[in-house]
C-alpha cells in the first residue's frame, strides 16, 4: 500500500505557496492527488466530473474534424485530457500561469502528466491567461492572432470568487467581448464554476455571445455521501449573416 500522505512538491509563487500532495483515502481505497494554494484547495483527483464535463460539453456541438482548442488552467490535467479524448481535436494549447504546475506534468508527478506530454497535439504555454485573452495576439505565441474553435476556462472558483482580484475584468462584458475575438465564428466559450448557476452572469454572456446557457453538473461526493452540483457555462460566438 502507498504512503498515507506525501507532499510531492512545494514552491513559493507570486500568489502564495503552491503544493502538490498525494494522500491515501482509506475509506475509498484510492490515492488522491491535490493541489493547494496556501490553505486553499485548488484541485483534487477525487472530484473531476465537472472538469471533464467542461471539455465534453464544450466540444459536443462543434462540427469539423480538425478542431483547435485552448484550455485556460492546467490543474491536474483532466479537462485537457478530455479535450484530447475528442477524436476531432487537431491541436490543444493549455495556458497555465504557474510554472510548477507545468513542471509537475513534465516530470509525471501527476497521474495524467505522461499522457498529456506524450500527445503531439498538446502544447503547454506558460502565461497569464487573462492577459492573453485581453491582448490582440491571443494564446499562441507562435501564431499571434490565431483563432480557435473553443476556449475552455477553469481557473477561478466562479465568476465572482476569484483567485486574484485582477481577473475580475475578464468576466465583464468588455472582457468577454475581447475573449470572443480569439474564437472562430460559431466557436465555443466554456467556463467552469464551483457554484450553482448565476443568472446574472448567464445574462451577461448572452449580451456578448449566442446560445448562452448554464449546464448543471451533479456528481456524488463519496466523502459526504451526497450529491454536489457545479456549473459549466457555455456560449457561442455569433456567426456573421
Backbone as CSV, one residue per row, in Angstrom:
resi,resn,N_x,N_y,N_z,CA_x,CA_y,CA_z,C_x,C_y,C_z
1,UNK,0.848,-1.194,0.000,0.000,0.000,0.000,0.878,1.236,0.000
2,UNK,0.450,2.309,-0.676,1.233,3.527,-0.749,1.221,4.254,0.589
3,UNK,2.117,5.227,0.742,2.175,6.034,1.945,0.837,6.738,2.161
4,UNK,0.488,6.955,3.434,-0.786,7.596,3.724,-0.795,9.064,3.307
5,UNK,0.369,9.707,3.347,0.448,11.106,2.947,1.855,11.417,2.466
6,UNK,1.931,12.210,1.375,3.230,12.621,0.867,3.088,13.969,0.158
7,UNK,3.925,14.922,0.511,3.981,16.172,-0.236,4.993,15.979,-1.354
8,UNK,4.488,15.960,-2.583,5.338,15.658,-3.728,6.182,16.856,-4.151
9,UNK,5.664,18.063,-3.916,6.433,19.263,-4.258,5.804,20.456,-3.565
10,UNK,6.643,21.455,-3.301,6.178,22.717,-2.735,6.991,23.830,-3.372
11,UNK,6.315,24.881,-3.830,7.004,26.021,-4.439,6.373,27.317,-3.939
12,UNK,7.203,28.316,-3.706,6.711,29.671,-3.493,6.401,30.290,-4.852
13,UNK,5.256,30.945,-4.949,4.862,31.602,-6.185,4.435,33.036,-5.861
14,UNK,4.278,33.880,-6.880,3.847,35.262,-6.627,2.488,35.372,-5.935
15,UNK,1.661,34.323,-6.004,0.346,34.392,-5.368,0.251,33.492,-4.143
16,UNK,1.385,32.968,-3.672,1.381,32.173,-2.449,2.071,30.833,-2.606
17,UNK,2.146,30.102,-1.498,2.767,28.787,-1.516,1.908,27.767,-2.236
18,UNK,2.513,27.053,-3.181,1.791,26.079,-4.008,2.330,24.691,-3.701
19,UNK,1.435,23.766,-3.387,1.880,22.417,-3.038,1.101,21.365,-3.808
20,UNK,1.796,20.279,-4.122,1.207,19.085,-4.717,1.312,17.976,-3.692
21,UNK,0.180,17.396,-3.337,0.138,16.368,-2.299,-0.539,15.110,-2.824
22,UNK,-0.088,13.987,-2.296,-0.768,12.724,-2.552,-1.080,12.096,-1.207
23,UNK,-2.335,11.705,-1.046,-2.722,11.051,0.209,-3.574,9.824,-0.094
24,UNK,-3.547,8.898,0.807,-4.356,7.686,0.681,-5.694,7.909,1.359
25,UNK,-6.787,7.809,0.583,-8.117,7.910,1.157,-8.569,6.502,1.538
26,UNK,-8.401,6.187,2.824,-8.624,4.814,3.287,-10.079,4.381,3.115
27,UNK,-11.023,5.306,3.263,-12.434,4.934,3.162,-12.806,4.474,1.759
28,UNK,-12.029,4.907,0.746,-12.318,4.556,-0.636,-11.271,3.640,-1.244
29,UNK,-10.130,3.495,-0.569,-9.064,2.649,-1.083,-8.387,3.199,-2.317
30,UNK,-8.256,4.544,-2.390,-7.641,5.161,-3.563,-6.620,6.208,-3.120
31,UNK,-5.673,6.491,-4.025,-4.767,7.607,-3.836,-5.417,8.864,-4.410
32,UNK,-5.322,9.956,-3.682,-5.906,11.226,-4.100,-4.780,12.244,-4.269
33,UNK,-4.743,12.888,-5.433,-3.778,13.949,-5.692,-4.481,15.289,-5.518
34,UNK,-3.822,16.218,-4.826,-4.419,17.508,-4.522,-3.415,18.632,-4.774
35,UNK,-3.934,19.744,-5.286,-3.142,20.962,-5.421,-3.714,21.988,-4.453
36,UNK,-2.825,22.587,-3.642,-3.243,23.607,-2.695,-2.462,24.899,-2.950
37,UNK,-3.147,26.008,-2.776,-2.522,27.324,-2.806,-2.712,27.917,-1.421
38,UNK,-1.633,27.950,-0.643,-1.772,28.308,0.758,-2.636,27.273,1.459
39,UNK,-3.702,27.717,2.102,-4.623,26.792,2.768,-5.818,26.428,1.897
40,UNK,-5.835,26.911,0.659,-6.990,26.738,-0.215,-6.766,25.591,-1.195
41,UNK,-7.745,24.691,-1.292,-7.670,23.591,-2.244,-8.059,24.100,-3.635
42,UNK,-7.197,23.845,-4.611,-7.481,24.239,-5.989,-8.028,23.089,-6.820
43,UNK,-7.565,21.882,-6.557,-7.921,20.758,-7.432,-7.710,19.459,-6.679
44,UNK,-8.598,18.501,-6.904,-8.470,17.171,-6.322,-8.810,16.129,-7.377
45,UNK,-8.032,15.074,-7.423,-8.312,13.996,-8.378,-9.540,13.186,-7.976
46,UNK,-10.093,13.476,-6.796,-11.292,12.768,-6.348,-12.556,13.361,-6.970
47,UNK,-12.477,14.623,-7.378,-13.648,15.313,-7.922,-13.281,15.905,-9.288
48,UNK,-13.560,15.176,-10.341,-13.149,15.601,-11.685,-14.304,15.641,-12.685
49,UNK,-15.521,15.308,-12.233,-16.644,15.183,-13.178,-16.904,16.474,-13.934
50,UNK,-16.894,17.603,-13.241,-17.225,18.857,-13.918,-16.073,19.351,-14.788
51,UNK,-14.827,19.054,-14.402,-13.683,19.416,-15.250,-13.744,18.655,-16.577
52,UNK,-14.103,17.388,-16.499,-14.255,16.587,-17.710,-15.467,17.060,-18.515
53,UNK,-16.558,17.386,-17.818,-17.766,17.862,-18.494,-17.513,19.170,-19.229
54,UNK,-16.640,20.022,-18.699,-16.299,21.273,-19.380,-15.824,20.990,-20.799
55,UNK,-14.964,19.995,-20.957,-14.468,19.640,-22.292,-15.542,18.969,-23.134
56,UNK,-16.228,18.017,-22.561,-17.202,17.262,-23.354,-18.376,18.129,-23.800
57,UNK,-18.893,18.956,-22.907,-19.998,19.831,-23.275,-19.522,20.920,-24.239
58,UNK,-18.322,21.427,-24.003,-17.811,22.491,-24.845,-17.573,22.071,-26.279
59,UNK,-17.166,20.821,-26.473,-16.848,20.353,-27.825,-18.006,19.628,-28.503
60,UNK,-19.049,19.317,-27.743,-20.119,18.458,-28.263,-20.813,19.038,-29.483
61,UNK,-20.998,20.339,-29.529,-21.757,20.919,-30.626,-20.919,21.413,-31.779
62,UNK,-19.618,21.182,-31.753,-18.742,21.693,-32.803,-18.647,20.704,-33.965
63,UNK,-18.744,21.223,-35.168,-18.594,20.394,-36.360,-17.154,20.456,-36.844
64,UNK,-16.801,19.535,-37.723,-15.456,19.517,-38.283,-14.596,18.448,-37.662
65,UNK,-13.513,18.131,-38.354,-12.640,17.049,-37.880,-11.216,17.544,-37.625
66,UNK,-11.057,18.857,-37.432,-9.731,19.399,-37.181,-9.859,20.618,-36.265
67,UNK,-10.277,20.360,-35.038,-10.590,21.429,-34.100,-9.341,21.923,-33.378
68,UNK,-9.270,23.238,-33.209,-8.193,23.873,-32.449,-8.777,24.420,-31.155
69,UNK,-8.183,24.030,-30.032,-8.776,24.294,-28.721,-7.749,24.929,-27.797
70,UNK,-8.227,25.829,-26.942,-7.436,26.381,-25.843,-8.092,25.989,-24.530
71,UNK,-7.290,25.546,-23.575,-7.748,25.346,-22.207,-6.996,26.322,-21.315
72,UNK,-7.727,27.128,-20.569,-7.115,28.038,-19.614,-7.102,27.406,-18.241
73,UNK,-5.910,27.078,-17.737,-5.763,26.422,-16.438,-5.490,24.941,-16.605
74,UNK,-4.299,24.518,-16.205,-3.918,23.107,-16.382,-4.387,22.245,-15.225
75,UNK,-4.175,22.707,-13.982,-4.570,21.909,-12.828,-3.952,20.529,-12.858
76,UNK,-4.759,19.518,-12.638,-4.303,18.132,-12.711,-4.499,17.529,-14.097
77,UNK,-4.980,18.335,-15.046,-4.997,17.905,-16.444,-6.253,17.218,-16.920
78,UNK,-7.312,17.169,-16.115,-8.478,16.380,-16.502,-9.261,17.028,-17.645
79,UNK,-9.379,18.352,-17.660,-10.041,18.996,-18.792,-9.225,18.803,-20.063
80,UNK,-7.913,19.009,-19.967,-7.047,18.845,-21.138,-7.136,17.430,-21.695
81,UNK,-7.120,16.426,-20.831,-7.183,15.052,-21.319,-8.523,14.754,-21.972
82,UNK,-9.603,15.299,-21.402,-10.921,15.085,-22.006,-11.014,15.759,-23.372
83,UNK,-10.330,16.892,-23.554,-10.269,17.506,-24.879,-9.558,16.568,-25.852
84,UNK,-8.428,16.031,-25.454,-7.661,15.151,-26.336,-8.381,13.839,-26.620
85,UNK,-9.284,13.440,-25.737,-10.079,12.235,-25.980,-11.079,12.435,-27.116
86,UNK,-11.344,13.691,-27.465,-12.253,14.013,-28.564,-11.477,13.833,-29.869
87,UNK,-11.883,12.883,-30.679,-11.078,12.491,-31.844,-10.961,13.583,-32.898
88,UNK,-11.849,14.578,-32.868,-11.793,15.637,-33.876,-10.801,16.734,-33.518
89,UNK,-10.198,16.668,-32.349,-9.268,17.716,-31.928,-7.927,17.538,-32.628
90,UNK,-7.500,18.604,-33.308,-6.210,18.567,-34.005,-5.106,19.194,-33.180
91,UNK,-5.445,20.203,-32.365,-4.422,20.858,-31.560,-5.027,21.379,-30.274
92,UNK,-4.213,21.388,-29.225,-4.624,21.897,-27.923,-3.494,22.727,-27.334
93,UNK,-3.805,23.957,-26.973,-2.894,24.791,-26.199,-3.457,24.911,-24.799
94,UNK,-2.659,24.572,-23.809,-3.053,24.726,-22.408,-2.259,25.883,-21.826
95,UNK,-2.960,26.946,-21.437,-2.318,28.128,-20.868,-2.340,28.005,-19.352
96,UNK,-1.160,28.030,-18.759,-1.027,27.886,-17.299,-0.119,28.990,-16.768
97,UNK,-0.579,29.662,-15.718,0.162,30.784,-15.179,1.229,30.426,-14.168
98,UNK,1.232,29.183,-13.689,2.168,28.770,-12.652,3.115,27.714,-13.203
99,UNK,4.384,28.066,-13.299,5.374,27.153,-13.875,5.452,25.809,-13.158
100,UNK,5.332,25.752,-11.822,5.408,24.436,-11.174,4.348,23.448,-11.654
101,UNK,3.167,23.945,-11.982,2.097,23.047,-12.428,2.485,22.378,-13.746
102,UNK,3.069,23.142,-14.646,3.563,22.557,-15.899,4.681,21.561,-15.604
103,UNK,5.571,21.930,-14.711,6.694,21.064,-14.366,6.219,19.733,-13.793
104,UNK,5.155,19.755,-12.981,4.637,18.511,-12.415,4.175,17.555,-13.512
105,UNK,3.603,18.104,-14.571,3.174,17.253,-15.687,4.368,16.732,-16.483
106,UNK,5.323,17.618,-16.740,6.513,17.207,-17.494,7.260,16.109,-16.746
107,UNK,7.317,16.208,-15.441,8.021,15.215,-14.614,7.151,14.021,-14.266
108,UNK,5.909,14.015,-14.733,4.956,12.922,-14.476,4.738,12.692,-12.988
109,UNK,4.685,13.781,-12.230,4.356,13.677,-10.805,2.860,13.551,-10.581
110,UNK,2.070,13.848,-11.610,0.616,13.735,-11.529,0.161,12.650,-12.493
111,UNK,-0.992,12.023,-12.216,-1.389,10.831,-12.980,-1.484,11.021,-14.493
112,UNK,-1.921,12.200,-14.972,-2.116,12.402,-16.402,-0.931,13.070,-17.081
113,UNK,0.124,13.351,-16.340,1.254,14.078,-16.902,1.865,13.405,-18.117
114,UNK,2.094,12.104,-18.034,2.707,11.382,-19.141,1.842,11.372,-20.380
115,UNK,0.521,11.231,-20.196,-0.384,11.193,-21.345,-0.426,12.541,-22.052
116,UNK,-0.464,13.621,-21.296,-0.544,14.947,-21.906,0.748,15.324,-22.606
117,UNK,1.883,15.111,-21.940,3.157,15.475,-22.556,3.516,14.550,-23.717
118,UNK,2.932,13.368,-23.727,3.223,12.416,-24.798,2.328,12.560,-26.008
119,UNK,1.345,13.452,-25.958,0.424,13.646,-27.080,0.916,14.838,-27.908
120,UNK,1.271,14.585,-29.157,1.849,15.622,-30.008,0.879,16.767,-30.288
121,UNK,-0.397,16.567,-30.066,-1.372,17.631,-30.304,-1.375,18.668,-29.191
122,UNK,-0.780,18.335,-28.043,-0.899,19.157,-26.837,0.368,19.963,-26.600
123,UNK,0.186,21.259,-26.305,1.315,22.128,-26.003,0.969,22.996,-24.800
124,UNK,1.899,23.107,-23.862,1.728,23.968,-22.697,2.317,25.340,-23.002
125,UNK,1.594,26.387,-22.620,2.083,27.762,-22.729,2.067,28.369,-21.338
126,UNK,3.229,28.779,-20.859,3.322,29.452,-19.569,2.951,30.915,-19.764
127,UNK,1.879,31.343,-19.134,1.453,32.726,-19.304,0.197,33.015,-18.511
128,UNK,-0.128,34.293,-18.419,-1.335,34.763,-17.749,-2.501,34.672,-18.730
129,UNK,-3.378,33.719,-18.520,-4.496,33.513,-19.440,-5.281,34.804,-19.639
130,UNK,-5.558,35.511,-18.555,-6.411,36.692,-18.637,-5.741,37.818,-19.417
131,UNK,-4.434,37.956,-19.263,-3.710,38.962,-20.047,-3.702,38.584,-21.524
132,UNK,-3.520,37.312,-21.822,-3.524,36.870,-23.214,-4.909,37.041,-23.841
133,UNK,-5.949,36.764,-23.051,-7.318,36.922,-23.560,-7.613,38.377,-23.893
134,UNK,-7.031,39.300,-23.148,-7.267,40.725,-23.376,-6.386,41.304,-24.468
135,UNK,-5.399,40.548,-24.919,-4.445,41.056,-25.900,-4.929,40.798,-27.322
136,UNK,-4.313,41.476,-28.256,-4.608,41.211,-29.658,-3.923,39.967,-30.174
137,UNK,-2.796,39.595,-29.556,-2.015,38.452,-30.027,-2.658,37.122,-29.676
138,UNK,-3.374,37.064,-28.555,-4.060,35.835,-28.190,-3.183,34.802,-27.529
139,UNK,-3.491,33.526,-27.759,-2.973,32.445,-26.934,-1.797,31.670,-27.531
140,UNK,-1.543,31.818,-28.803,-0.473,31.049,-29.434,0.720,31.965,-29.713
141,UNK,1.798,31.847,-28.929,2.947,32.738,-29.148,3.619,32.530,-30.501
142,UNK,3.392,31.384,-31.123,3.994,31.112,-32.431,3.136,31.604,-33.594
143,UNK,1.883,31.970,-33.297,0.972,32.430,-34.360,0.049,33.499,-33.776
144,UNK,0.563,34.701,-33.576,-0.257,35.770,-32.987,-1.541,36.014,-33.773
145,UNK,-2.635,36.155,-33.021,-3.927,36.404,-33.650,-4.646,35.158,-34.120
146,UNK,-4.070,33.994,-33.905,-4.695,32.740,-34.358,-6.031,32.516,-33.654
147,UNK,-7.105,32.241,-34.408,-8.407,31.972,-33.786,-8.582,30.487,-33.468
148,UNK,-9.511,30.197,-32.553,-9.721,28.829,-32.093,-11.196,28.451,-32.155
149,UNK,-11.428,27.155,-32.223,-12.804,26.642,-32.231,-13.433,26.656,-30.849
150,UNK,-12.616,26.552,-29.817,-13.140,26.559,-28.452,-12.081,27.089,-27.501
151,UNK,-12.537,27.872,-26.524,-11.700,28.300,-25.407,-12.434,27.896,-24.140
152,UNK,-11.812,27.018,-23.359,-12.427,26.433,-22.173,-11.602,26.822,-20.954
153,UNK,-12.244,27.393,-19.935,-11.517,28.015,-18.838,-11.903,27.399,-17.489
154,UNK,-10.890,27.008,-16.739,-11.074,26.526,-15.361,-9.921,27.083,-14.531
155,UNK,-10.107,28.301,-14.024,-9.062,28.941,-13.233,-9.632,29.433,-11.905
156,UNK,-10.561,30.373,-11.957,-11.178,30.886,-10.738,-12.257,29.932,-10.240
157,UNK,-12.673,30.124,-8.978,-13.710,29.261,-8.415,-15.074,29.529,-9.057
158,UNK,-15.309,30.779,-9.450,-16.538,31.167,-10.121,-16.318,32.570,-10.672
159,UNK,-17.266,33.102,-11.457,-17.084,34.472,-11.948,-16.994,35.521,-10.847
160,UNK,-17.421,35.177,-9.642,-17.362,36.116,-8.523,-16.331,35.735,-7.469
161,UNK,-15.932,34.476,-7.404,-14.946,34.009,-6.420,-13.621,33.808,-7.139
162,UNK,-12.766,34.826,-7.070,-11.567,34.879,-7.898,-10.320,34.534,-7.090
163,UNK,-9.364,33.874,-7.737,-8.074,33.635,-7.108,-7.274,34.918,-7.005
164,UNK,-7.509,35.834,-7.929,-6.809,37.115,-7.969,-7.823,38.171,-8.392
165,UNK,-7.943,39.237,-7.601,-8.913,40.286,-7.911,-8.667,40.900,-9.280
166,UNK,-7.432,40.804,-9.777,-7.112,41.352,-11.082,-7.791,40.625,-12.229
167,UNK,-8.362,39.461,-11.963,-9.046,38.701,-13.013,-10.454,39.228,-13.295
168,UNK,-10.951,40.122,-12.451,-12.369,40.496,-12.499,-12.788,41.059,-13.854
169,UNK,-11.916,41.831,-14.498,-12.299,42.470,-15.762,-12.667,41.449,-16.831
170,UNK,-12.092,40.263,-16.781,-12.372,39.233,-17.784,-13.853,38.880,-17.811
171,UNK,-14.513,38.905,-16.650,-15.889,38.440,-16.535,-16.921,39.524,-16.834
172,UNK,-16.466,40.737,-17.104,-17.373,41.782,-17.543,-17.627,41.683,-19.033
173,UNK,-18.581,42.455,-19.514,-18.933,42.383,-20.935,-17.752,42.727,-21.835
174,UNK,-16.982,43.729,-21.452,-15.844,44.115,-22.292,-14.797,43.009,-22.332
175,UNK,-14.549,42.378,-21.193,-13.582,41.289,-21.157,-14.043,40.085,-21.950
176,UNK,-15.310,39.748,-21.847,-15.850,38.630,-22.624,-15.812,38.938,-24.120
177,UNK,-16.060,40.195,-24.466,-16.008,40.571,-25.888,-14.588,40.447,-26.434
178,UNK,-13.585,40.784,-25.615,-12.196,40.622,-26.068,-11.865,39.147,-26.237
179,UNK,-12.350,38.315,-25.316,-12.147,36.862,-25.451,-12.760,36.358,-26.753
180,UNK,-13.922,36.864,-27.104,-14.622,36.396,-28.311,-13.822,36.654,-29.580
181,UNK,-12.943,37.653,-29.569,-12.150,37.935,-30.777,-11.183,36.801,-31.085
182,UNK,-10.918,35.927,-30.112,-9.982,34.820,-30.320,-10.700,33.534,-30.736
183,UNK,-12.016,33.624,-30.941,-12.796,32.473,-31.382,-13.153,32.600,-32.853
184,UNK,-13.225,31.470,-33.520,-13.761,31.435,-34.873,-15.272,31.668,-34.805
185,UNK,-15.900,32.146,-35.888,-17.358,32.288,-35.892,-18.026,30.956,-35.519
186,UNK,-18.942,31.016,-34.579,-19.595,29.806,-34.093,-18.814,29.081,-33.020
187,UNK,-17.594,29.547,-32.720,-16.755,28.898,-31.713,-17.350,28.980,-30.319
188,UNK,-16.872,28.119,-29.447,-17.454,27.948,-28.115,-16.554,28.531,-27.035
189,UNK,-17.158,29.293,-26.135,-16.528,29.682,-24.884,-17.162,28.850,-23.781
190,UNK,-16.326,28.162,-22.995,-16.817,27.372,-21.878,-16.118,27.781,-20.603
191,UNK,-16.857,27.825,-19.505,-16.310,28.268,-18.217,-16.791,27.362,-17.103
192,UNK,-15.843,26.872,-16.313,-16.162,26.057,-15.139,-16.430,26.941,-13.939
193,UNK,-17.387,26.532,-13.103,-17.659,27.236,-11.852,-17.964,26.234,-10.763
194,UNK,-17.439,26.513,-9.572,-17.694,25.664,-8.416,-19.068,25.915,-7.803
195,UNK,-19.754,26.952,-8.270,-21.026,27.357,-7.682,-22.201,26.955,-8.566
196,UNK,-23.409,27.091,-8.006,-24.612,26.914,-8.799,-24.709,28.041,-9.830
197,UNK,-25.539,27.847,-10.829,-25.639,28.804,-11.925,-26.038,30.188,-11.425
198,UNK,-25.398,31.188,-11.992,-25.655,32.591,-11.682,-26.390,33.201,-12.876
199,UNK,-27.672,33.494,-12.720,-28.471,34.008,-13.831,-27.908,35.330,-14.348
200,UNK,-27.341,36.144,-13.464,-26.801,37.437,-13.892,-25.609,37.234,-14.817
201,UNK,-24.770,36.250,-14.517,-23.626,36.008,-15.397,-24.093,35.404,-16.723
202,UNK,-25.064,34.508,-16.682,-25.585,33.941,-17.932,-26.161,35.042,-18.818
203,UNK,-26.856,36.002,-18.221,-27.402,37.126,-18.986,-26.283,37.979,-19.578
204,UNK,-25.202,38.137,-18.829,-24.048,38.885,-19.334,-23.443,38.173,-20.538
205,UNK,-23.320,36.856,-20.439,-22.828,36.071,-21.575,-23.700,36.291,-22.804
206,UNK,-25.003,36.311,-22.584,-25.946,36.418,-23.696,-25.844,37.757,-24.407
207,UNK,-25.330,38.765,-23.731,-25.181,40.069,-24.371,-23.951,40.133,-25.272
208,UNK,-23.084,39.138,-25.156,-21.866,39.095,-25.970,-21.914,37.958,-26.983
209,UNK,-22.445,36.818,-26.553,-22.448,35.596,-27.354,-23.886,35.212,-27.715
210,UNK,-24.021,34.101,-28.431,-25.324,33.489,-28.680,-25.378,32.152,-27.936
211,UNK,-26.574,31.629,-27.792,-26.791,30.317,-27.155,-26.159,30.247,-25.761
212,UNK,-26.180,31.338,-25.023,-25.597,31.342,-23.681,-26.456,30.505,-22.736
213,UNK,-25.810,29.653,-21.988,-26.543,28.763,-21.100,-25.634,28.289,-19.968
214,UNK,-26.260,27.776,-18.926,-25.542,27.219,-17.787,-25.975,25.767,-17.616
215,UNK,-25.015,24.852,-17.671,-25.302,23.424,-17.528,-24.896,22.969,-16.129
216,UNK,-25.840,22.410,-15.400,-25.532,21.855,-14.085,-24.830,20.510,-14.239
217,UNK,-23.783,20.308,-13.464,-23.065,19.028,-13.455,-23.122,18.507,-12.019
218,UNK,-23.917,17.467,-11.825,-24.122,16.911,-10.483,-23.424,15.565,-10.389
219,UNK,-22.698,15.363,-9.308,-21.981,14.111,-9.091,-22.052,13.747,-7.608
220,UNK,-21.722,12.513,-7.328,-21.786,12.022,-5.952,-20.486,12.348,-5.230
221,UNK,-20.605,12.967,-4.065,-19.451,13.217,-3.205,-19.315,12.032,-2.252
222,UNK,-18.325,11.154,-2.477,-18.241,9.941,-1.657,-17.819,10.222,-0.216
223,UNK,-17.154,11.346,0.015,-16.724,11.660,1.377,-17.897,12.108,2.241
224,UNK,-18.851,12.815,1.636,-20.035,13.271,2.363,-21.260,12.410,2.075
225,UNK,-21.124,11.474,1.125,-22.207,10.580,0.724,-23.469,11.356,0.335
226,UNK,-23.290,12.352,-0.529,-24.421,13.127,-1.021,-24.036,13.767,-2.347
227,UNK,-25.038,14.177,-3.139,-24.724,14.796,-4.433,-24.211,16.219,-4.257
228,UNK,-23.415,16.653,-5.233,-22.880,18.005,-5.255,-22.996,18.524,-6.674
229,UNK,-23.369,19.785,-6.821,-23.589,20.351,-8.147,-22.661,21.522,-8.403
230,UNK,-21.996,21.482,-9.544,-21.199,22.586,-10.049,-21.780,23.006,-11.392
231,UNK,-21.156,23.977,-12.052,-21.755,24.549,-13.262,-20.729,24.682,-14.376
232,UNK,-21.165,24.432,-15.590,-20.397,24.747,-16.794,-21.215,25.738,-17.617
233,UNK,-20.663,26.936,-17.812,-21.288,27.936,-18.672,-20.785,27.730,-20.099
234,UNK,-21.696,27.873,-21.067,-21.360,27.678,-22.475,-22.005,28.774,-23.311
235,UNK,-21.307,29.210,-24.338,-21.845,30.210,-25.254,-21.068,30.142,-26.564
236,UNK,-21.710,30.598,-27.636,-21.104,30.572,-28.968,-20.838,31.977,-29.486
237,UNK,-19.746,32.134,-30.217,-19.508,33.396,-30.904,-20.492,33.518,-32.060
238,UNK,-21.127,34.653,-32.208,-22.089,34.793,-33.308,-21.443,34.554,-34.676
239,UNK,-22.220,33.998,-35.572,-21.789,33.801,-36.953,-22.325,34.948,-37.791
240,UNK,-21.469,35.682,-38.498,-21.963,36.822,-39.313,-22.979,36.360,-40.333
241,UNK,-23.997,37.155,-40.509,-25.034,36.814,-41.512,-24.566,37.224,-42.899
